[in-house]
Amino acid sequence: MLLSMTVRNIALIESLTIEFHKGMTVLSGETGAGKSIIVDSINLVLGERADRGLIRSGCDKASVEALVDISDCPKAKAVLESQQLTDDNGLISIQREITSSDRNVCRVCGTIVPLTFLRTLSALLVDVHGQHQHQSLLDSKMHMGFLDSFGDQAFLSKKEDVARAYAVWKESSAKFSALRKENAQREERQEYLTTRVKELDALQLAIGEADKLTAEKDYFQSAEKIDSALRTAYGQVYSGGREESATLKLKEAADAMQLIGHLDERFQALSARLLTAHYEVEEIGIELRDLLEQQSFDPERLEQMMDRLDQIHRLERRYGMTADELVSHHEDIRDELNRLGNMEERLQRAETDYKRKLNEYRTEAAELTRMRKNIAASFEKTMEKELGDLGMTNTRFACVFEALEPGQKKIPTPEGDDHVVFYIAPNPGEPLKPLDKTASGGELSRLMLALKAAGAAHEGIPCMIFDEIDTGISGHIAQVVAEKMASIAGYHQVLCVTHLAQIAAMADYQYLVAKKVVGERTFTNVTELDKQGRIDEVARLIGVSSDQQESGIAHARAILNGGVQWKNQHRKP
């Protein structure tokens, strides 16, 4: 339920906090006092479009913050968890701030969230009904959703079965469609792939081959430099020439130190190290000699490498990928070519799977239709009774399962194969017609109230707000509307903006919305009324004049007492 709301700098409101209660709460006041501002503030914090015109004159920003108890709303808790948000012992805060510079900030539990998330969350918490919302009844696409909300758990389970069958069929349909499209282009694709495969078959490229050839090419192209370096190193280390080699010089140095090694341990150690160096350099010399003997720079081999690399680079440029990627691509297109060769068999399997999944969907959808029609039969009777209570006596109401137009193909949907449209005949002797062809604004208001009254016991949204749902009604019907709203308040928190005394008298709590001028500024305030305050306000709503004050007050008190008695007798414990 909505616990409180703090409004800052919205229209005529400078700063205002309203504490809300369970049951039915009414907001009343003179026309223009600011009742619509309260509703606009609620809509704003729930995620409706931010109208910068709401910002109080002379201010740069405005904000609305609501405190909501979600203890009995597991769906809301699940939505919070999806964004890693947690409630505080069942309480959450929702804040919306707008600025004149078009900055729009939404916070839930103190964390900035996207507007779409706020709307998703608030849709589970509060349902606002005004003239605009009543107009949703004119959209036939909404009708089946209204009807389905009256389904029991078995019906909801069947809807889930249909949705799953639809998803399975949809996946199968997509695969079958893709195969048919692929088959339509098969010959051209096969010809293209065959040419590519032959080209890559002829190349016989292996992973890493291009890198190896490049390294070998670089080695061959450095042949002279390698030969010169090896010969120079070998000559200096081993062969000598006109000068003695390093090997021989190290041996002579070791022998010289050996002659004096007995005189000092250091001499002996140096002799040993020189001798070790001699043997190491001697081995190096032998390796250098072997390398020289092994060098073979074949010009023909270099030419072959260059030709091979040229072929590889040419295909790399053509295909736009590296040599190693070409090897993988070669395998991929070869596999695709094989698949295209088996296309007829694959198409047949896909078509069989598609038809089987479609039949499974149709079976589930047919059962859903049967259950939906049973719900519709009961729903029609309930609506006709509710509408009769609301003064639309003898009104016929029907849920029409519209058939497809001739030649129109039945396309599966997650909700089944039905298209339900509400029809109504407000006057005896008149044929049933769609709501958008028949219902007036006042009738739409009562239709919406009838829907909410009929579904109050199982409607999932905990808080309902009715913005002047009493437009166009009076007398006995006003009393019936008040009783319907009080009944709904037995299951939900109800907030209502009204001008009717009957509805105000049926409330559990009442707030007076009033404006006053201080200096050169106008301010709107909201005051919770005590018992005497409610009597005075109900008397005002009745239209009591000064010369009827005593009788008018008595009448107001009687209406209020009547409301208490009715709730004691009819509202659920």
TIFI-389549 format. One record per atom (N, C-alpha, C, CB): x, y negated, z negated. Coordinates in steps of 0.05 Angstrom, whole numbers, plus 5000, padded with zeros to 4 digits. Glycine has a CB too. Layout:
XYZ
...
# end
This chain:
501750245000
500050005000
501749755000
498150004976
500549535009
501949275009
501749164981
500649085030
504049124968
504149024940
504248724939
506549134926
505848594956
506048304954
507148194981
507848214931
506747944985
507847805009
508647525001
505647805032
511047455009
512147185004
512447045031
514847194989
511246815034
511246665059
512646395054
508346615070
514446325072
515946075070
515845935097
518846115061
514845685096
514945505120
513445615144
517745445127
511145735139
509445825161
507045635163
508446125157
506945485185
504645295190
504245115166
502045455196
501945135153
501344955130
502345065104
498344915128
503545295104
504645415080
507545345076
504245725080
508145215054
510945155047
512245385033
511144895030
511045475012
512045714997
509745834982
514445634978
509346094987
507046224975
507546524971
504546184994
506846624948
507046914942
504247014934
509146964919
503447234947
500847354942
501347644932
499047354968
500147704909
500247974898
497748114906
500547974866
498048354919
495748504928
495048734910
496148604957
492648854913
491749064895
490649304912
489648964876
490049524898
488649744911
485749664915
488850004894
484349834931
481549774936
481149564958
480149684911
479049414955
478249214975
478748934965
475249254983
480348784981
480948504974
479848324996
484048464971
478548114989
477347925008
478847655006
474347885003
479347535029
480347255030
478147085043
482947235047
477346885029
475246705039
476146415035
472446755025
474646235047
475345955046
474045795068
478345915046
474145535066
473045365087
474345415114
473245065079
472945365135
474045385162
476445195164
471945325184
478645295174
481045125177
482745115152
480244845184
481945255131
483545255107
486245395110
481945375084
486345585128
488945725132
488746025130
490945625113
486246135131
485946425129
487446565152
483046505129
487246455176
488546575199
491646565196
487746435225
492646375180
495546355176
496446595159
496246085161
494846675140
495546915124
495747155142
493346955102
493747185160
493747415178
496147405197
491047435194
496647155207
498947125225
501547195211
499046835235
501747125185
504147195170
504447495167
504047055142
502247635162
502347925159
503148045186
499548035151
501947945208
502648045234
505648005240
500947915256
506647775232
509447705237
511347905223
510147425228
510747955197
512548135182
512248425191
511948115152
510048485205
509648755216
510948795243
506748815218
511948575254
513448605280
512048495304
514048885284
509848355300
508548235324
510348015336
505748115316
509547925360
511147725374
511547475357
509847645401
513947375357
514647145340
513946885355
517647145332
511946745346
511246495358
512646265343
508146455358
514446125356
515945915342
514145685333
518145805360
511745675345
509845475336
508845515308
507445475355
509445755296
508645805268
510445665248
508746105263
512845585257
514745455239
513645185230
517545425252
513645145204
512544895193
513944655204
512744905162
512344455210
513444205221
515644095203
511243995225
517944025215
520243915200
522144115190
519243745178
521544375194
523244595184
524744735208
521644805168
527044845202
528644985223
528045285224
531544935218
527045395202
526545675202
524145745183
529045835192
523045975187
520846075171
521246375166
518046025185
520146475144
520446755138
518046865123
523046795121
517747125126
515647275111
516947525101
513147335129
516447585075
517547825063
515347975049
519847755043
515148235054
513148405043
514348625026
511248525064
513148695004
513948924988
511749134991
514348844957
512649374999
510749585006
511349834990
510749645036
509349964980
509550224966
509050444986
507650244942
511050614992
510750835012
510851104998
512950815033
510251104972
510351364957
508651574970
509451314928
506351504980
504451694992
504551705022
501651644982
506851615034
507051605063
509551745072
507051305073
509552015073
511952165081
513052105109
511452465079
511152025127
512051965154
513851715154
509651915173
513051515138
514751275135
517451335124
513251065118
517551515104
520151595092
521851735113
519651785068
520651895130
522152035152
523351835171
520352235166
521751625178
522751415196
525051265184
520451215204
524951205158
527151075144
529651255145
526351015115
529351505140
531651695140
532951705167
530751965131
531351665188
532551675215
534551455219
530351665236
534351235204
536151015205
537950995181
534650755209
538051225165
539651245141
538951025121
542651225149
536350965119
535350775099
533850925078
533550555112
533950835053
532650965031
530850765016
534651095012
528650875006
526850704990
527850694961
523950814991
526750504946
527550474918
525150574901
528250174911
525250834894
523050954879
520350914893
522950844851
520350944919
517950914935
517350634945
515651004919
519050434938
518550164946
520550084968
518849964922
519549934987
521249825008
520649525012
521049985035
522549375021
522149095028
522349065058
524148905013
520648895069
520748835098
520848535101
518248955114
522848435116
523148145119
523448075148
525548045102
522147855155
522347755183
522947455181
519747805199
525047365195
525747085195
525946995224
528547045181
524646765229
524846645256
525846365253
522046645270
527246265274
528345995274
527545845299
531446005271
527745585297
527045415320
529045455343
527045125312
531345585337
533345635359
532945915370
536145605348
530646035366
529946295377
531446525364
530546295406
532546485340
533746705326
531546865312
535946605305
531747125314
529647295303
530947525288
527747405326
530647535262
532047735245
529947905231
534047605225
530248165233
528548355219
530248515199
527048545238
529248535174
530748695154
528748885141
532048505133
529749135137
528249335122
530149435100
527249565140
529349425076
531049505053
533649345053
531649805053
533449095061
535848915061
537648955085
537348955037
537149145103
538849205125
537549095151
539349505128
539148965168
538148865193
537449095212
540248675207
535149095223
534149315241
533049195266
532049485227
532949345288
531749255313
528749205309
532249445336
527649025325
524748975323
523149225330
524048745343
524049385349
522649625356
522349815332
524049765380
524549835316
524450005293
522349895272
527250025279
522349635268
520449515250
517549575259
520849205248
517049555285
514349615295
513649905291
514149535324
515550085295
515050375291
514350425262
517450535299
515850305244
515350345215
512650225206
517650225199
512249975214
509849835204
507249965216
509949545212
507450095239
505050225251
504150455233
505750325279
505850555216
505150775198
504050665172
507550955192
504250405167
503650295141
501150125141
505950135131
500749955161
498649755162
497249765189
499649475155
494649745189
493049735213
491349475213
491149985216
491949295231
490649035231
488549035253
492648805236
486048955245
483848955264
482648675266
481649155256
483048555289
481848305295
480348325322
483948075295
479548095333
478148105358
479848235380
477447815367
482548185379
484248305399
484348605397
487148185397
484448705372
484548995368
481949125376
485149055339
479648985372
477149105380
477149145411
474748925372
478548965425
478548985454
479949245463
480048745466
481549365446
482849615454
480749835460
484749715432
478349805449
476149995455
475349975484
473749935437
475949755497
475249725526
477249875544
475049435533
479449955533
481450095548
480950395546
484450025539
479950515567
479250805566
481650985560
477950885592
484050885565
486451045559
486751095529
488950915571
485550915513
485750945484
483651125472
485550665471
481551195487
479351335476
479951615466
477151355496
481551765482
482152035473
483852035447
483752185496
485451835444
487051815419
485151775395
489051585421
483051605399
481151565377
479751825371
479051345385
478951965391
477552225387
479352425373
476552335414
481852445383
483652645371
484252595342
486252655387
484052345333
484652285305
482652415286
484651985301
480452525297
478452655281
478852965281
475652595291
480953055294
481553345295
482653445269
483453405317
482153705263
483153835239
486053935244
481354065229
487154075224
489954165227
490254365249
490854285200
488254535253
488354735275
488554595302
485954925274
486954375305
486954225330
489654095334
484754015330
490753975313
493353845315
495554045322
494053695289
495354285311
497254495317
497054575347
496754745299
494554585356
494254655385
495254435403
491254705391
495054185394
496153965410
499253995412
495453685397
500454075390
503354125390
504054355409
504354185362
502354565409
502854785428
502754695457
500755015423
500754525463
500454415490
502854245497
497854255493
503754075479
506053905484
508554075490
506553715460
508854285474
511254465479
510954605506
511454675457
508554705513
508154835539
508654645562
505354955540
507754395558
508254185578
511254135582
506853925570
512754115560
515654065562
517054295577
516854025534
516254545571
517354775584
516754765614
516455035572
514154715620
513354695648
514854465663
510354655651
515154245649
516454005661
519254075669
516353765642
520654215652
523454295657
523554485681
524754425633
521754675682
521654865704
520854725730
519555095698
519054535728
518154385752
520454225763
515854205745
522054105745
524353945754
526354115769
525653795730
526854355758
528854535771
527754625799
529354785753
525254695800
524054785825
524054565846
521154885821
523454315837
523454085855
526254035865
522353845841
528254055847
531054005856
531954215876
532854005831
531154465872
531854675891
530554635918
531054945880
528054545918
526754495944
528054265959
523754435939
528854065944
530153845956
532853935967
530553605936
534254095951
536854205960
536554375985
538254355937
534354535985
533854716008
533354556034
531554906002
531954326031
531254166054
533754056068
529453936046
535954026052
538453926063
540554146066
539453696046
539654396064
541554616062
543354646086
540054876058
542254646110
543854696134
546054486137
542154706159
545254236134
547254026136
549354046114
545853746134
548454106090
550354136068
552254376072
548854166042
551054596082
552754836087
554854786107
550955076096
554154646129
556154576149
558354406138
554754436173
557554206122
559454026110
561354186091
558053806095
560254346074
561854496055
563654706069
560054636035
562654826090
564255026104
566754906115
562655156127
566454666127
568854526137
570854456115
567954266152
569854366093
571554296070
572954546059
569954166048
571454766056
572655006045
574855116064
570455226041
574355116090
576355216109
578855046107
575255206137
578454786105
580754606103
582454656078
579854316103
581054696056
582454746031
583555036029
580654696007
582155226042
583155496044
585855496059
581155686059
585955346081
588455336097
590755226081
587955176123
590155036064
592254916048
593355096026
591254656035
591555266014
592355455993
593855315971
593955686005
592755105961
594054945940
593855085913
592854665940
595955065897
595955175870
596354955850
598255385867
595355005826
595654815804
598654755798
594254915778
599454505798
602154435791
604054445815
603254615770
603154535838
604954565861
605954295871
603454705884
604254095872
605053835882
607253715864
602653635883
607053745838
609053645820
611753785823
608153665790
611554045827
614054205831
615454125857
613454505831
613854095878
615054015904
616253735903
612854025926
614953555889
615953285886
618653285871
613953105872
618753445850
621353465835
623553585852
620853625809
622753795867
624753925884
625753735907
623654185896
623853585917
624553395939
626553185928
621953255949
625853075904
627652885892
630452995888
626552775866
630553255880
633153385876
634753415902
632653675863
633253495923
634653535949
635653265960
632753655969
633953055956
634752795967
637152675952
632352605965
637952795929
640252705914
642552895917
639552675884
642653045939
644653255942
647453155941
644153395969
648052935956
650752835956
651652735929
650952605977
649852595916
650552495889
651152725870
648252315879
649452935871
649853165853
652553305859
647553365857
653153345885
655653475892
658053315883
655753525923
657953055887
660252885879
660652895849
659752595888
658452875834
658652875805
659753135794
655952825792
658753365805
659753625796
662753665802
658153845810
663553585826
666453615834
668253445816
666853545863
667353195811
668953015794
669253135766
667752735793
666953215755
666953325728
668653575727
664153395719
668453755747
669954005747
672953945749
669054195770
673653755766
676453685770
677653585744
676853485792
676153415730
677253295705
677353505682
675553055697
675553685682
675353865660
677154115664
672453955656
677254205689
678454475692
680654495713
676354665698
680054395737
681954455759
684454295759
680554415785
684354055747
686753895745
687353735770
689154065739
688953835787
689753675811
692453565805
687753455818
692953325814
695553195809
695953145779
695752925825
693653105765
693853065736
692953315723
692152815727
693853365699
693053595684
690153575676
694853645660
688753805675
685953795668
685553765638
684554055677
683153685630
682553655602
682853915587
679653555599
682354135600
682654405586
685554445579
681654625605
687254395598
690154445593
691154255572
691754415619
690353995573
691253795553
690353865525
690253515561
687953965522
686954045496
688554285485
683954115497
689354475503
690854705494
693654625485
691054915517
694854435500
697454345492
697354195466
698654165514
695254035461
694953885436
694554075413
692553695438
693054285417
692554485396
695154625389
690454685404
696754705409
699354835404
701254655389
700554935431
701254395396
703054215383
702454185353
702953935396
699854175347
699154145319
699554405304
696154065317
699454635319
699954885306
702754915295
699355115325
704654785310
707554795302
708054665275
709254665323
706254475268
706754335242
704554405221
706854035246
702854595229
700554665212
701454755184
698854865225
703854885182
704654995156
705454775137
706855195159
705854535147
706754315130
704454175115
708354115147
702054185127
699854045115
697154175124
699853735123
695454205106
692854335112
691354165133
691154365087
691653905132
690253735151
691253785180
690653435144
693853835182
694953895209
693754165219
698053915208
693654355201
692554615209
689654595217
692854815185
688054425202
685154395209
684854255236
683754225187
686454055241
686253925267
687054105290
688153675268
689054285285
689854475306
687454655313
692254645296
686054745291
683754925295
681554785311
682655025269
681054535304
678854395318
679654345347
678354125304
682154275352
682954245380
682754495396
685854145381
683354725383
683154975397
680255045403
684455205380
678454975384
675555025389
674554845412
673954965364
675454595412
674754415434
675754515461
675754135429
678154635460
679254745485
677454965496
682054865479
676655155478
674955375488
672255265498
674555575466
671055065484
668454955492
668654825519
667454755471
670854655523
671154525549
671754725571
673454315547
673154935563
673755145583
671155265593
675555365571
669255325574
666655435582
665055235600
664955505558
665254975593
663854775609
665054775637
664254495597
667654805639
668854805666
667955045682
671854825663
667655275669
666655515684
663855465694
666855765666
662055345676
659355285685
659255085708
657655175661
661054885707
661154695729
661954825755
663054465722
663855015753
664755155777
662555325788
667255345770
660955465770
658755625780
656555455793
657455785756
656055225781
654055045793
654954955821
653554805775
657454895824
658454815850
658155035871
661454735848
658755275862
658455505881
655555565888
659755755869
653655495869
650855555874
649455345891
649455575847
650555105893
649254885908
648954965937
650754625905
646354945946
645755005974
643554815983
644855305978
644254605996
642354396005
641654456034
643554116002
639354606038
638454686065
636754466076
636954956064
637554336098
635954126110
633154216119
637454006134
633054476128
630454586137
628454606113
630854856150
629554686090
627854706066
626754436059
629354826043
628454226061
627553956054
625353866073
629953766056
625653936098
623653856118
620953996113
624653926147
621154256105
618754406098
617254276074
619454696092
618854196054
617654076030
616353816038
619854026009
617653656054
616553396062
613853436077
618553246079
613753636095
611353686110
609053776091
611853906131
609753956072
607754056054
606653826036
608954276036
608453656026
607553436010
605853236026
609953285998
606553206051
604953026068
602053126071
606252996096
601853396075
599153516077
597553476051
599353816083
598853516029
597553486003
596653195999
599353575980
598453006004
597752725999
595552636018
600252556004
595452736042
593352666061
590652756050
593952786088
590452996039
587953096029
587252946002
588053396024
589252875987
588752715963
587352455970
591352665947
588352325990
587052075999
584252116010
588851926019
583852326025
581352386037
579152446016
581552616057
579852605996
577952685976
577852505952
578752965967
579852325950
579852135928
580352265901
577251995926
582152465901
582752605876
585652715878
580752835870
586652785854
589452885853
589553175864
590452875824
591953275868
592353535879
591153755860
595353595883
591653725834
590553915815
587553905814
591653865787
586353665817
583453635818
582353765844
582653345817
583953755865
583053885890
582754185887
585153835912
584454305871
584254595866
581654665853
586654695848
580854505832
578254555818
575954495837
578054375793
576254275853
574154205872
573754425892
574753935885
575954545901
575854765920
574054995909
578654865926
574455065884
572855275871
569955195869
573955345843
569554945862
566754845859
565154855885
566754565848
566354755906
564854755932
564555035943
566154565952
566455205937
566255485946
563855615931
568855645940
563555555905
561355665890
558655555900
561655595859
558655295906
556255165917
555455295943
556654865920
557455345960
556855475986
555655745982
559455496003
556655895962
555456155956
552656135947
557156305935
552155925930
549455885920
547455815942
549355655899
548355655961
546755585984
546055826001
548055366001
547956016001
547456266016
545256436003
550056426019
544956395976
542956545962
540456375956
544056655935
540056165972
537955965966
535156095966
538055745986
534556265985
531856375988
531156535963
531656556012
533056685953
532556845929
532156665905
534857045924
533856455903
533656275880
531056115881
536056075881
530156035905
527655895908
525356065899
527255805937
525356315907
523256495900
523056535869
523556765913
525456565857
525456595827
524456345814
528356665818
525356105824
524455855812
521555805815
526055625824
520455875838
517555845843
515956025825
516855895872
516856275822
515556465804
515556365775
516856735805
517856255766
518056145739
516255905736
520956075733
516255725756
514555485755
511655555752
514955325781
510655745768
507855825767
507155955741
507156015791
508956115730
508456245705
508256035682
510756455698
510055845682
510055635662
507555465665
512655465663
506655415689
504255255694
501855405683
503955195724
501755665688
499455825679
499355825648
499556115689
501755845636
501855845606
500855575596
504755905597
501655365610
500755095601
497655075605
502054875618
496655165628
493755145633
492155305612
493055255661
493255525603
491855685583
491655535557
493255955579
493855415549
493855255524
492155015527
496755175516
492254875550
490754635554
487754695555
491554505581
486954925566
484154995566
483055045538
483755255584
484655165521
483855205493
483654935479
485755395479
485554755485
485454485473
482854345482
487954325480
482154365507
479754245517
477254345502
479454285547
477154615498
474954725484
474754615456
475255035483
476954605442
476954495415
476254195414
479754535401
477254055435
476753765436
473753715441
478453635459
472453875457
469653845462
467953905437
468754025485
468854095421
467454145396
467653905377
468654395382
470053785376
470453545360
468753325370
473453465360
468553295397
467053085409
464053105402
467353085440
463053355402
460153395395
459553295367
459353685398
461353355348
460953265321
461452965318
462853425302
463452875333
464252585332
461952415342
466752535348
460652505364
458352345375
456152315354
457252485400
455552525340
453352505320
454252325297
452752785308
456752345289
457752175267
457651875275
460652255260
458551825300
458551545309
455751435312
459951525336
453851595322
451151495324
449951435297
449351705339
450651605276
449651545249
450851285239
450251785231
453551265242
454851025232
453850775246
457951045236
453450785272
452350555287
449550495279
452550615317
447950705273
445250655263
445350505236
443750915260
447250585219
447450445193
448150155197
449550575175
449650095219
450549825225
448649665242
453249835238
446149765243
444049605257
443749675286
444649325254
445349865296
445149945325
443450195326
447949985338
441050185315
439250415314
438550505342
436650345298
438250775344
437550895370
439750875391
434950785381
442050785383
444250765402
445351045408
446650585390
445651105433
446851365441
449851315447
445351485466
451451505437
454351485440
455251755451
455751415413
456951745471
457951995483
460851985490
456252065508
462152215486
464952245495
464852405522
466752405474
465252265544
465052385570
467752485579
463852175590
467852745586
470252865597
470152835627
470553165588
471452625637
471152555665
472652755683
472152275670
471252825705
472453005724
474252855744
470353165740
476052995757
477752865777
476252795802
480153065784
477252585815
476052505840
476552725861
477252235850
474752755881
475252965902
477952925915
473052945923
479453145916
482053145928
484353065909
482052955951
483552965885
485652885866
486753135852
484452695845
489353145850
490753375838
490953345808
493553405850
490353565794
490553565765
493453595757
488853795753
494553385745
497353385737
497553425707
498653115745
499153615698
499453665669
500453415654
501353895664
499553385629
500553175611
501053305584
498452945609
502653165567
503153275540
500553295523
505153095525
498453145530
495953145515
493853335526
494852865514
494553485547
492653665559
491553555586
490453715540
489353695595
488253625621
485853435620
487453875635
485253335596
482753185593
483152885597
481553235566
481052755607
480852465607
478252385595
481152355637
478352295570
475852235555
475251935556
476152335526
472751875561
471951595562
469351565544
471351495591
469351365528
466951315511
464751175527
467751145486
462351285525
460051165538
458051095516
458751365559
456450885521
454550795501
452050695515
455750575484
449750745502
447150635511
445950495487
445250865523
446350235483
445350095459
442350085457
446449815458
441050095480
438050065480
436650315491
437349815497
434550395478
433050625487
432050595516
430650675469
432150805530
431250805558
433450725578
429050615561
435750625568
437950545585
439850775588
439350295574
441050805612
442951025616
445650975601
443551075646
447051185595
449751155584
451551025604
450851435575
453250835594
455150705611
457750675596
454050425620
460050645610
462550595596
462450345579
464950575617
464050345557
463950115539
464549855553
466050165517
466549855572
467249605584
465149505603
469849645600
463049665608
460749575625
458349495608
459949795645
458449545582
456049515566
456449355540
455049785558
458549415524
458749315497
459349015497
460749465482
458048875479
458648595474
460748565453
456048435466
461648315447
463748285427
462848375400
464547995426
460348305392
459348395366
459048695364
456648265361
458248815386
457949105386
460749245385
456549205412
462749125397
465449235395
466449225367
467349085413
465849005352
466648985325
465449205308
465948715313
462849255313
461449465297
462349745306
458449435300
462949775331
464050035340
466650095327
464350035371
468449895325
470949945312
470550005282
472749695316
468749855270
468249905241
467050185238
466349695230
465350265256
464150535254
466350745257
462050575276
468250705275
470450885279
472050915253
472250795302
472750685241
474350685217
472850805193
475250395210
470250755192
468650865170
468351165173
465850735169
467951255198
467751545203
470351695197
466851595232
472551565202
475151695198
476651625173
476851635221
475251485155
476651385131
477851605114
474751225114
476551835113
477452055095
480052175105
475352265093
480652165131
483052295141
484852105157
482352535158
484151855159
485951655173
488551635158
484551375175
490851655173
493451675160
494651405151
495251805178
493751185162
494950925156
493850825129
494550715178
495550765109
494550715082
493250435078
496750735063
493950235095
492849965091
491449875116
495149765083
489049775113
487549665136
486849375131
484949835141
487149215151
486548925149
484548855170
489148755152
482248735162
480148665180
479948355181
477448785171
480448245204
480447955208
477747875220
482847865226
475947775203
473347675211
471847875228
473647415226
471748125218
470248335232
467248285230
470948615220
466448095213
463648035209
462547825229
463147925181
464247755249
463347555269
460747645283
465547505290
458747475283
456347535297
454247705282
456947665322
454647755256
452747915241
451747755217
453948185232
449447835206
448347695183
446147875171
447147415190
444947785150
442647925138
443348205129
440447925157
441448385135
441648665126
444248795138
439248825135
444848735163
447148855176
449748765161
447348775205
449748525152
452148435137
452548595112
451848135130
450248665098
450448835075
451449115082
447748855061
450549225104
451449485113
454449485119
449849585138
455349275133
458149245140
459849235114
458648995157
458849085094
460249065069
460449335056
458748875050
458249495056
458349755044
460249945059
455549875044
460349925086
462150085101
465050025094
461750045131
465649775091
468349695084
469049785056
468749395087
467149765038
467649865010
468150165010
465249794992
466750305028
467150595030
469950655039
465050725049
470850515060
473550545070
475550495048
474050365094
475050295031
476850215010
477150434989
475949954997
475350634989
475550854971
477851034979
473051014970
478751015005
480951185015
483451015022
480051335039
483050765027
485250595037
485250325022
485050545067
487550195023
487549915014
486349755037
490549825007
484449585031
483049425051
483349125045
480049505053
484248975065
484348675063
482548575084
487248565066
480848375077
478848285096
478647975094
476148415091
478647845117
478047565119
475147535127
479947415140
473547395111
470647385116
469447115110
469247605100
467147075122
465446835116
462846925104
464946665141
462447185099
459847275090
459847345060
459047525106
457847255047
457647295018
457347585011
455247135006
455847735028
455448025022
458048175022
453548145043
459848115041
462448255042
464248155019
463848195069
464147905013
465847804991
464947924964
465647494989
462347964961
461248074936
461948364932
458248034935
462548504954
463148794952
466048844946
462348934978
467648624947
470548664943
471248724914
472048404951
473548854910
474648894883
476148654873
476349154883
477348514893
478848264886
478248064907
482048324885
478447804899
477847594919
479847364916
474947494915
480747264939
482647034939
481246804954
485347114953
481746574944
480746324957
483046194971
479546134936
482646154997
484646015014
483745725017
485046155042
485345535008
484645255009
487045085017
483445164982
486444855028
488644675035
488144405021
488744635065
490444275015
490244015003
492343835015
490544034972
491943575012
493843375023
495343255000
492343155040
498043265001
499743134981
501442944996
501443354965
501142684989
502542485004
501642485033
505642535002
503542535051
502842545079
503042825091
504642355095
503143025073
503443305082
501043465073
505943435072
500243665089
498043845083
499244115075
496143875107
498144235054
499144485043
496844685041
500544445016
497344935048
495345145043
496245305019
495045325069
494345365001
494845524978
492845764977
494645354952
493645974964
491946204960
491746264930
492946454975
489246274920
488846314891
487146564886
487546064878
488046734868
486446964861
484246864842
488147194848
481746934848
479446834833
478747014809
477046804851
478046884787
477047044765
474047084769
477646894737
472747184748
469847254751
468247004758
468847384726
468646794744
467146544749
467846424776
467546344726
470446444782
471246334808
469946484831
474346354811
469646754828
468346904849
465346824851
468647204843
464146784828
461246704829
460946434844
460146674800
462746254838
462645984851
463146014881
464645794839
465046184889
465746204917
463546354933
468446354921
462446564921
460146704934
457846514937
459346954918
457346344917
455246144919
455745954942
454945984893
458245874946
458945704968
458445844995
461845614967
459146094996
458746245021
455746275027
460046525019
454146295006
451246315010
450146055021
449746384984
451545835014
450645575024
449045425003
449045595049
449645464977
448145344956
448645034956
448945464928
446544884955
446744594954
446644504925
444544464971
447244254921
447444144893
444744164879
448343854894
442544124894
439944134881
438944424876
437843984898
440544614887
439844894882
441945044865
439445044909
443544884852
445844994839
445145214819
447344774824
443245174803
442645374782
441645634794
440545264762
439745614813
438745854825
440745984843
436145794841
442345814856
444445924874
446546084859
445745704889
447345974836
449346124819
448146384810
450145944795
445646384802
444346634794
444246834816
441446574783
443746734841
443646914864
446447034869
442646754889
448446864868
451246954872
451947164852
453146724871
451247114826
451847314805
450447574811
451047204777
447947554820
446447804826
447647964849
443547724833
448647814870
449947954892
452448094883
450647754915
454047964866
456448084856
455848324839
458047884840
453848304822
453148534805
452148764822
450948454785
450648694844
449748904862
452049054875
447948784883
454148904882
456449034893
457849224874
458448824902
458049144849
459249324829
457549584826
459449184802
454949554825
453149784822
453449974846
450349694819
453549854870
453650024894
456250184894
453449854920
458550054887
461050194887
461150414865
463349994882
459850364842
459750564821
458250814830
458550454796
456250774847
454550994856
455651134880
451750884862
456950994898
457651114924
460551164929
456550944945
462251014916
465151044923
466251294909
466750794914
468051424923
469251664911
470751594886
471151804932
470851784867
472351724842
475251664847
472151964823
# end
